[in-house]
Amino acid sequence: MDFVLVDTITQPVVDIVEPLAATTAGILPDSQNQPYSKQAIRNSLKASTIDGVFAAIFTSITGGVLLTNFLLQLGATPVEIGMLSSIPMLLNLLQPLGAYFGDRTNSRHNYCLWIFGTARLLWLVLIVGIGWISWSGDNPHQLVSWTLAMVVVTHLLESLGSSAWLSWMAVLVPHRLRGRYFGFRNSAASLTNLIGVPLLGFAVSAWPSGTIEGYAVVLFLGVVVGLISLACQFFMVDVNPQLKAKEQAQAKDSDSPAGFHFSANFLMFLLYFGLWMFAVNLSLPFFNLYLLDNLHLDLNWATLYGSLTAAANLALLIWWGKLADKIGNRPLLLALGILGAVTPLFWLGTSNDSFSLWVWLPLIHLFTGGIWAALDLCSSNIQMEIAPMDHPSAYFAVAAAVAGVSGALGTTAGGFLSELPYIGGLPGLFALSAGVRLFALIPLVFVREPRSQSISHIVSNIINFKQRSPVPQTVTVTNTPK
C-alpha cells in the first residue's frame, strides 16, 4: 500500500479523522524532518495496518462480549462484570507514567515489544487455569478472580505502553497523511471485528466440551494472533526517542500545568463530560449481561447484535462528521444526547420472543450504533474546539482522566445498584441510567463552542427552509394573434 493507495481508499474518512490528526500533531513530534526514506515509511505503514488487523482480533477475544460471556458461564456477579469494565478505565491514569518510561529508552520498538508482548503472553496463565479447573473438577467460579487479575495486570502494562506506541506512530506517519492513514487503519480493524466477532462467538458456543473450554481454545488463538501482530512491528522503522531528548524536555517545560489555568467554559465541559461518562457506564456494561443472563440468549445472538451496532456506526460516521462541520459539535451532542439518554428505556420492552429477537433488539442496536457514532466523534472534536492552542495536551489529559475515573465509578455503582432489591435488577438500573443521562446534559447547555450554531438558530433555519420551498405554479399558455 503506497501513499496514492492510502489517499484513494481513505478519502471518505478524511473529514472526520483529519481534525484529530491536526490536534495530535500539536502534541506529538512531527515526522517531516525525519531521515527516513519514502520506501521505509511505506513498508512501515503496510506493517502497521496488518498489525492493527491482528491486534483487533486479539482485543475482541480478550474483551467485549466474549469475555463477558465467559465470566457469566463461571457464575460472575453483576459487580464482577462491572469491575471488568471499570478496571481498564481506571488504569488509563497510568499513561503519563508510561510516557515517562518510554521516553527514557533507546528504542520505541523494543519498549513496545516487551510491554505488549508480556501483556499478551500473560493470558496463557488463564488458559492454564481453565485447563486445571476442567481437569480437577474444582469450583469454576474461582476462575473469575483469575480473569480479573489478568485484566488488571495486562491493562496496567498496556497503559504503560500506549503513549509510547502513539509517539512512535506519530513519527512514522507523515503529517499530511495522518488523518487518512489512521482512518484507513481503524476502518480495517473495525471491519475485522465486524466479521470476526460473530465467527468467534459461534466457535465458542459450538465447542463440543462446553463454552468454557471453547473460550480457552479461542483465547489461545487470540494470544497467537496477538504475537503475530507484534511480529509485524519488526518491519516498521524503529525510532530512538533520545535523539530529540532536548526538544522533548523543552516541550515538557512549556506544557507544564503550573503556568496556566482552566477557563470556566472548560470546567463546565468537564462537569458535563464527567457526569455523562458516569451515567453512560452506569448501564452500558450490563446490556450484554442482560442479553445473556436475563433473556437467556445464546452467545451467537449477542455477537450478532454487536456486529449490527458496529455496522451502523461505520455507516453513519462520515455523515455525522460532515454535519458536525456545518453546525458544530455542541448542537449534535445536545440533540442526539437526548436520544442516547433514553436508549436504555428501549431495553425495558425486550424479551426472548420472536419479535424481540428479530425486530426490536436489532433495531435497538442499529439505533445505538448510529447515535453513538456521532456522540463519540463530537465528544472528541469539541475538546479540540474549546481547549486553548498554547497548552492543549494538558487539557486533553485532564479530560481523559475525568472520563476514566467517572466511567469507572459509574460501572462500579451500576454493579452494586443492580443487586439492590428496591432498584429492580437490571431493568431498574436501565431506567435510572436514562434519568441520570438526561441530568448530565444540563451542564452542556452552558458550554460555549466557537463556530457552533445555537439550537434556536438551527431550528429557525429549518423552518425558513421549509417556508422557502418552491411551490409548483401552473403556467397558462394562450395563443396570441400574430
Secondary structure as GFF3:
##gff-version 3
##sequence-region A 1 482
A	DSSP	alpha_helix	3	10	.	.	.	ID=ss1
A	DSSP	three_ten_helix	11	13	.	.	.	ID=ss2
A	DSSP	alpha_helix	14	27	.	.	.	ID=ss3
A	DSSP	alpha_helix	38	61	.	.	.	ID=ss4
A	DSSP	alpha_helix	64	73	.	.	.	ID=ss5
A	DSSP	alpha_helix	78	91	.	.	.	ID=ss6
A	DSSP	three_ten_helix	92	94	.	.	.	ID=ss7
A	DSSP	alpha_helix	95	102	.	.	.	ID=ss8
A	DSSP	alpha_helix	108	121	.	.	.	ID=ss9
A	DSSP	alpha_helix	123	136	.	.	.	ID=ss10
A	DSSP	alpha_helix	142	172	.	.	.	ID=ss11
A	DSSP	three_ten_helix	175	177	.	.	.	ID=ss12
A	DSSP	alpha_helix	178	205	.	.	.	ID=ss13
A	DSSP	alpha_helix	211	232	.	.	.	ID=ss14
A	DSSP	three_ten_helix	233	235	.	.	.	ID=ss15
A	DSSP	three_ten_helix	241	244	.	.	.	ID=ss16
A	DSSP	alpha_helix	245	254	.	.	.	ID=ss17
A	DSSP	three_ten_helix	257	259	.	.	.	ID=ss18
A	DSSP	alpha_helix	264	281	.	.	.	ID=ss19
A	DSSP	three_ten_helix	284	286	.	.	.	ID=ss20
A	DSSP	alpha_helix	287	289	.	.	.	ID=ss21
A	DSSP	pi_helix	290	294	.	.	.	ID=ss22
A	DSSP	alpha_helix	299	327	.	.	.	ID=ss23
A	DSSP	alpha_helix	329	346	.	.	.	ID=ss24
A	DSSP	three_ten_helix	347	349	.	.	.	ID=ss25
A	DSSP	alpha_helix	354	355	.	.	.	ID=ss26
A	DSSP	pi_helix	356	360	.	.	.	ID=ss27
A	DSSP	alpha_helix	361	386	.	.	.	ID=ss28
A	DSSP	alpha_helix	392	417	.	.	.	ID=ss29
A	DSSP	alpha_helix	425	440	.	.	.	ID=ss30
A	DSSP	alpha_helix	442	445	.	.	.	ID=ss31
A	DSSP	alpha_helix	455	467	.	.	.	ID=ss32
###
